[in-house]
Amino acid sequence: MKYYPVHSGYPSYAAVNAAIEAVFAEHARGNVQMPPKVYVTFVETGDFRTMPAYLPALGIAGVKIVNVHPDNREHGLPTVMALTVLIDVTTGLPTAIINATELTAMRTGAAGAVAAKHLATRQSVTLGVIGTGRQAEALVEATAAALTIEEIRVWSRTEKSVEAFAARYADYNARSVSIERACDCDVLLTTTPSKRPLVMADWVHEGTHINAIGADAPGKQELDPALLLKAEVFVDDPGQAVHSGEVNVPISAGIYEPARIAGTLGEVVIGKKGRSSPNAITVFDSTGLAIQDIVIATLAVQEGNGYDLPFP
């Protein structure tokens, strides 16, 4: 067994986007084993989750353990940290332990890029970005590998963060704007840990595609429920979305019915589902799937150098 710190080399977004698109297709075809992620909540500080999966077509299996602690920056730690263990399908022997902290951001960014590729109405887009953390960066970088970015309109509660983000993506004409102006775009990316709606229905025009990333646990929401009611919502996995995705709060409140969900991203990828018209507002409700984690871990193992660990 080897441990992969991954710092020796990350896979390219072109490779990650292609791999993530392929596993969503496998998910739509019913060719995966993936129990719902399990949450353990530390009431005041955060939570951790376990995420197992098996992809028979690729012969890979494994599990990711990941935390979300929103106050970690105060302690000099990432908000999200993760480890993935890959397991030999034939023997059950663990073959690799991978530092999956950066990979988690990358695979989530890639899922958003795949969604935008299939659901955005234009291939050259103005991006709106709500939130400026590592996940927002990953979404921009993954999207740049799938679409042409003409301009980025970015908003965050912290002016310093917005300025740094805009400077980082100056090549894409990134600039700080009001939250209403950020929502005036072709593809909107929301990446905050908010527990109340930030994006109002009246701010989003027809034809916009939204990647709703921040709501990944019960009680979180970034979008006005009225926006969900007039949009076509596609999810990564229905069970996870109802439990912990952008739709979880409106469903719990009786505002939104699970039957309104338009389909899964995998169904979009294989052409079974899609936006109904160029004027429709589409939403990708992303909670993060274990199949994404094991496939990107496999790419990282191919790219990186590991350290031998004795086992068993």
N, C-alpha and C positions, 0 to 999 in steps of 0.2 A: 504494500500500500504506500502511496505517496501523498505528501501534503503539498498543495500548490498555493503559495501566497499570491500568485497571479501577477504581481508587480512586474515580472519579467516580460509580460506582453499580453495585451488584451486583444481579442478578435476585433476586426473592423466592423463598423456599423453595417456595411453592405452585406457582410457574411452573417451578422446577427439578425438583421432584418429578414434575410432569406430563410434562415433556420426557424425563426419565430413564425413566419408566414406558413411554413410547411407543417409545423406542429399544430397550429390552429386548424389547418385543413384536416389533419388526422383526428383532432378533437371533434370536428363536425361530422366526420365519417363514423364516429363511435369506436375508433381504434386505439383508445387509451384506457388505462386504469388510473384513476385519480380521485381518491376520496376527498371530501371537502377539507379545507385547512382547519386545523384545531387551534383555538385561541386560549391562551392562559393570560388572565388579566391581573396586573399589579395595580390595584385600584387608583393610587395617587400618581404613579410614575409612567406607566405604559403597559406594554404587553409583549408576549412572544408567541410565535406561531410555528407549527410543524406542518410541512407540506410534502407528502409522498407522491410518487408517480412512477408509472411504467409505460414506456413507449415500445410495444412489441415490434413495430416495423423497423425501428432503429436498434433494437436490442439493448436499450439502456433503461436503467432504473435507478432511483435514488430518493433522497429526502433532503429538504432544506429546513434549517432552523433559522428563524429571522425575528428580530425584535423591532419594535417601534417605540422609542422614548423621546417625545417631543422636546424635553428640556435638556437633552444631552449636550447641546452646544455649550451650555454653561459649564459643563465638566470637561470640555475639550474633546468630546467624542461625537461620532456621527449619530444622527437621529436613528438611522437604520443600520444594523450590522447583521451579517448573515454567514452561515457556513452551509455548504452543500456536501453531502456524502454520496458518492456513486457506488453502486453495488453490482457485482458480477451476477448476471441473470442465471447462469448455470449453477453456480456454487453458493451464492449469497455472500461471498467474500467482499468486504469493502475494498474497493480498488483505489479510491482517491478521496481526499478531503480538500475542499477548495474554499479559499476565502472568497465569499460570494457577495461581499458588501458592494463593491463597484459593479459587479455583474448584475445585481438586483436592479440598480438604476438603469443599466444598459438594456436589460431585457424588457423592462417596463417602457422605456423610451422606444424600443423597437416595436412593441405592440401598438403604441400610439402611431408610429410611422406607418405600420401596415394598415391600420384603420383609416388614416388620412389618405393613403394611396388609393384605397378602394372606395371611400365615401366622400372625399372632397370633390367639389365640382370643377376645380381647376388644378392643373399641374404646376402652375406658377402661382404662389400664394403669398398673401400677407398673413403673418402669424400674430395672434394675440396671446400673450403669456401672462397668467395670473399666478404670482408666486415666483421666487427667484432662487430656490434651493437647488441641490444637486439633481433632483428629478427633473426640474425645468430644463437644466442644461442638457441632460440626456435626451429629453424629448426633442429639443431643438436640433441636436447633433444627429439623432436618428432620422428625424424628418428631412434634414438636409441631404441625407443619403437616398431619400425616396422621392422628394419633390424639389422644385426650385423655390427658394425663399427669396422674395423680393424685398420684404420689410418685416421687422419685428416691432410690435407695439407692446411694451411691457409695463406691468404695474405690480407693486408690492407695498406692503405697509411701511417698509423701511426704505427711506430715500437712499441711504448709503448702498444698500443691496441692489437697488434698481440701477444706480449709477455704475456699479461694478459689473453688473450683468450686461448693461448696454455697451460698456467698453469692451467686454469680452467678445461680443458678437457685432462689433462695429462693421465688419465686412458684410453683414446682412442688413445694414441700415437700422440697427436696433436703437430705440429711443424710449425714454420714459414718458408715459402718458397717464391720463386719468383712467380709472377702471372702466368707465363707460366707453372711452375711446379704444381701450384694449379689446373690448368686446366687438368693435366694429372691424371685422376681419373675415378672412376666408376660413381659417382654421384656428380655433381657440383652444389653448392648453391651460387646464386648471390643476394646480399641484399643491394646494395648501392643506393643512390639517383642520380646516374650519369645521365647526359644528353648527354653523348657521349659514344660510345662503348668502353668497357674495355676488353672484352673477344673476341679474334680474332679467326676466323674460323680455321686457321692452327694449333692452339694450342689444339684443341679438337679431340680426336681420335674416331674411329668407336665404336659404342656400348655404348657411354656415355649417361647418362640421365642428363638433366639440369633442375633445378628448378629456373626459372627466376622470382624473387620476387620483386626486387627494383623498376621496372617500374610500377607505379600505378597511373600515371597522365600524361596528354598530354605533350609531349616533353621529357619524360624520356626514356632512353634506356641504356642497359648494354651489349648487344650482338652485334657483328658484323653482319650487315644484310646478309652478305654472308653465315654466319653460319645458319641463319634462312632459307635461300634458300635451303640449302642442308639437313636440319633437318626435322623431322616430328613434327609439333607444335600442341600441345593440349592446350586448353584454359579452364578457369573455366566457362566463359560466353562469347560467341562471340561478343555481342554488347559492353560489357565493354572492352574486349581486343582490339577491333578495335579503341575504343575511347581513352583508357588510359593504355593499356598493353604494353608488350615488342614489339609487332608488330605495335604499333601506329605510330611511326616515319617512319619506312620503308614504311608503307602503305601511309602515307601522302606524302612521297617523290616519290611515284609511283614505288618503288623498289619491294614491296611485295604485292601480291594480296590476299584479304580476302579469296578467294576461295581455297587458298593453305592450309588453316587451316585443320588439319587432323581430328579434332573432339574435343569433350569436355572431361574433366576428368570424368564427370558422365558417359559418354558413355563408357569410358575405364573401370570404376568400374563395370558396368553391363555386360561387355563383348561384347558390340556392336562394339567397336573400340579398337585398340591397335597398338603396334609397328609392322612394317611390317616384320622385321627380326632382329636377334641378332646384326647385324652390323649397323643397323640404329642409327643415333643420334636422341634422342627424347628431346623435350623441353616442360615443363609445364609452360605456361604463366599465372601467377597468379595475379589477380587484387583484389581479396577479395570479397566474396559474403555475402549479408545480411543474407541468410539462415544459413551461418556458425555462424554468430554473435548471432542469437536468440537461436540456439541449444546449443551453449556453455554457453550462459547466463542462460539457463534452468538448465544445469549441475551445474553452480556456485551457483544458488539459492538452489539447493538440498544440496550442500556441506557447505554453509556458514550460518552465523547468520545475520539477518537483523534488522534494526531499524525501528519502526513504524513511518510512516509519515501520517498526516491527509490529506485525499482526498476523495471525492471532497469537 
